[in-house]
Amino acid sequence: MSSADYETFKLGDWHLQSGTTLPNAHIAYKTFGDPKLPAIVYPTWYSGSISDNVWLVGEDKTLNPKTYFIIISALFGNGQSTSPSNTPSLKPFPAITFYDNVRAQHALVTKHLKISHLYCVTGWSMGAGQTYQWITQFPDFMDVAVPFCGSARTSLHNQVFLEGVKSALLAAKGMSSRGSKMQVLGVEEGKEWTKEEKTTGLKAFGRGYAGWGFSQAFYREKLHEKHFGHPDLESFMIDFWEGWACSKDPENMLVMLQTWQSGDCSLQEPYKGDFEKAMASIKAKTLVLPSRTDLYFPPEDSEYEVTNMKPGIGQLEEFPSIWGHWAGGPGDSKEDLKWLDRQLKTFFEKYGVSKMST
């Protein structure tokens, strides 16, 4: 699948949780399978395009298009849904929350695709954040949920990590962060990012990210050499991390980062910031899959989420991996991919569509 292979649904002037509006907005998506099959929403992750989610979809996978109707939806800011890169006249780009994204996904599902109920919502990283948002924002709309390597609320430590990489990116433009969760106001008209600023900032962003995406054990075991085939650490930093970062648009990355930092599914009615109440509201059977070595979505946070769900709702299994956050995606670790697919298969067999309706 090419990165340009997707469709869009026009949302019009999209009213945001902040009280502002995203004018003439659209959401990008791609579907797999027959619309008559049980539907699964599978949102994108930080920086990811729709094609970057396809590694978990296939006739040899649990997310099988012959069994399920799979909807991959794109985050605002990812470059496919409404983003700074495809809406250059919108300055500053408004602050976007998970609530705004999921409300748009719900409109896509119900108004455009004509689906009145989902079987499952699942996703990795920010996709997991959207999964938690779905099951608290629309708790009666799905049967099951599987958030993996993500959280229902972005922890303070996670916000600190993001402040570091955000500040590295902004420094190339002579700008400073306005603080965690704060909207980056963007560049003034006529002061766009120069090629040099983009390159310098995104390289710094990538190098800052390099110490977080993979675990200490990943580097200690030299998997950057053994798995990815790099002769040394510096070539891995340049080719993998700088290469990833420099393929992105800096303003897009800042918009999605602000969404991530602001993540908290209790910041909506009727919870009003009561996180425990939000967790207790979840009705979908939920399988939470943290990575044992994830440096910014640690299992302890997932354990607290499941503990606050009602009895019989949540269960937790840990990726037994040294790949850190990357255990959950985007499919580089084949053993972790097999483990994840087995977890999905077992969970779906336990809470299949026919069983949920009885």
Steps between C-alpha positions, in 0.01 A plus 500: 500500500637843404488797738260676259247214500219632719167682491372810679171595662414870514400616846435865421586759763588271789429640845777407743501425870692824560213707363679585176434363154701299248368649175408280204639195678532147368598163641706251299430129518547163332275198527562130455234233462123492453298773681251231602762332720557592868680835500833588661642852530880506502632860530848619401785582740736793552650600163351192333316501169215263422734265313713473816214309671463229236767271653237364742236439229490199268342166421775336709426728798222523757401834343391310191300695238306180423377493860476868595434837338812692605505880502838673535442865590764771493574747778453870436853624434637182343517659153199310361215621718486879536853609596731801480671346197177481296335811645787754484270803517376406849732678741518430782370146466255441787565270794356153439407243764432128491137597559498700174658212309262236632193714442615533137554124478153441641355727230694309235373168631136593555425768238722393212550126544151453651618278785296511820721278717864389508632165602840636606727802527873435517825689452866545583649799688285805418267246340462353849423848632225530242374155599460614860331816376252295296403269788439791739349745251268243342493218759201317346627510142736200495527152647874473565816713498872426484730795573866400475808693612303812585299663776168653594680803644841636398712477814715784630815305414374450146432873473856569613640273228290680239611842628859397429450399138261789437753751632774350284283549192396855592856607579591472132252780435611709797178420685435363847226277634210679666467203734357150502158466334526856371421565136799592288382818333679424174699726274382838386402559139815547294720325758464140394748234602807522282652182363792537740272555801295193411804281455675620815188486716376163382843340530516621861146376557591155367813471713306605808239235426764228452550451875129448559356288220714197580600370842840490670510125441434548127820702469692287747426194289597704190178426317560813294784298347365144521145574383527815291845426359671825589877475548504735799288728715565817297377349176184389684449851636540650154318248283223384735427789735600805299358335189164447671482851641613677183224330301243695706362852498602693814167677544311171464722345766434790737122479455492126573741544791267753661213252459712230665613716792138601566374143502256429785171327427350632825505858366150477359145473624388337720836433668625860537858388569412206726732242346385213719138571405594494132669161537202363692266613219656263246255232388696336217703194594851645490833327450785733598842407359795707629860417417707387797785730394306800365672813629206739463194277530613275788292202617437668836278759331307226321456309824342806661261539206385137519470513880252784468281322246198313630551130581501282192565787258876535474787257477872561453779311329856630453706471183795283620738708292818710517387709203353769727218702345577350160384158624149615407582621149547572222575134438881509507523238776355189341485309829304780667269517200428127538440545874262792440308313232461199732365726774246650261397156375447359849310808617277508192426130541400560861286805421389432144215683333254214551598463865459873570145492367390216728 
